[in-house]
Amino acid sequence: MYMPEPAALLAIRNHIAANHKELRRILANPKVRRLLGELQGEKLARVPIGFASDHPAADLLRFKQFILYAVLPPEVATSPAVYGEIVDRFRAMMPFLRFLNAPLPKERKIDARDLLG
């Protein structure tokens, strides 16, 4: 999620605050770490207003963007392996997408199945 609007960002942060162990489990999954690395995105310097600075998810609540990505070697782009590499990463990312989508209104959700065709 690149630049969620304020209402969506607040909903996601509230969801993270209530379910941070689940998000940490998703991000710690060996396949996610191997294929996509660590959670990326712009962060606030401090925990946002409305959340305790000592909240167990304080580090996650500071995020303004929630991004998992990978850079593949250029030669993969022109090889038959490109499709499998992309599908593997989207499959690994699906629990993360579902987690971020959970607090959003239905019309704002991304159907991860559409990403895989």
C-alpha positions in Angstrom: 0.0 0.0 0.0 1.8 3.0 -1.3 0.0 6.1 -0.2 -3.2 5.2 1.7 -5.6 8.1 2.3 -5.9 9.2 6.0 -9.0 7.2 6.8 -7.5 4.0 5.3 -4.2 4.6 7.1 -5.9 5.0 10.4 -7.9 1.8 9.8 -4.8 -0.1 9.0 -2.9 1.2 12.0 -5.8 0.3 14.3 -5.8 -3.2 12.7 -2.0 -3.4 13.3 -2.3 -2.3 16.9 -4.9 -5.0 17.6 -3.3 -7.7 15.5 0.5 -6.9 15.5 1.5 -10.5 16.4 -0.3 -11.8 13.2 1.5 -9.1 11.1 4.9 -10.0 12.6 4.2 -13.7 11.9 3.4 -12.9 8.3 6.5 -10.7 7.9 8.7 -13.3 9.6 7.7 -16.1 7.3 10.9 -17.5 5.8 9.4 -17.4 2.2 8.4 -13.8 2.6 11.8 -12.8 3.9 13.6 -14.7 1.2 11.5 -13.5 -1.7 10.6 -10.0 -0.6 12.8 -9.0 2.3 11.7 -6.7 5.0 8.7 -4.3 5.2 9.6 -1.0 3.4 8.0 2.4 3.2 8.1 5.9 4.6 7.9 6.2 8.4 7.1 8.8 10.9 9.8 9.8 13.3 7.4 9.0 16.3 4.4 6.8 16.9 1.4 8.6 15.5 -1.0 10.5 17.7 -3.6 8.3 19.3 -1.2 5.4 19.9 1.0 4.8 23.0 4.7 5.4 22.4 5.4 2.1 24.2 2.8 0.1 22.2 4.3 -3.3 21.3 3.7 -2.5 17.7 5.2 1.0 17.9 7.7 0.3 15.2 5.0 -0.9 12.8 2.6 1.9 13.6 5.1 4.5 12.4 4.8 3.3 8.8 2.9 5.5 6.4 3.4 3.1 3.5 3.4 -0.7 3.6 5.6 -2.1 0.9 7.1 -5.5 0.1 9.1 -5.8 -3.1 12.0 -7.5 -4.8 14.4 -6.5 -7.5 15.1 -9.4 -9.8 18.2 -9.7 -12.0 17.7 -8.1 -15.4 18.3 -11.3 -17.2 15.2 -12.9 -15.5 13.0 -10.4 -17.3 13.7 -12.0 -20.7 13.7 -15.6 -19.5 11.0 -18.2 -19.2 11.5 -18.0 -15.5 10.0 -14.5 -15.1 6.4 -15.7 -14.8 7.3 -18.2 -12.0 9.4 -15.6 -10.2 6.6 -13.1 -10.2 3.9 -15.6 -9.2 6.0 -17.0 -6.4 6.4 -13.5 -4.9 2.7 -12.6 -5.2 1.7 -15.9 -3.6 4.2 -15.2 -0.7 2.7 -11.7 -0.4 -1.0 -12.7 -0.3 -1.2 -13.1 3.5 0.3 -9.6 3.8 -2.3 -8.2 1.3 -5.1 -9.9 3.1 -3.9 -8.4 6.4 -3.8 -4.9 5.0 -7.1 -5.2 3.3 -9.0 -6.6 6.3 -9.9 -3.3 7.9 -10.8 -1.6 4.7 -14.3 -1.2 3.3 -15.2 -3.8 0.7 -15.0 -1.3 -2.3 -11.4 -0.4 -1.4 -10.1 -3.9 -1.1 -7.7 -5.5 -3.6 -8.7 -9.0 -4.6 -5.3 -10.8 -4.5 -6.7 -13.5 -6.8 -6.9 -10.8 -9.6 -3.2 -10.3 -9.3 -2.5 -13.9 -10.1 -5.0 -14.3 -12.9 
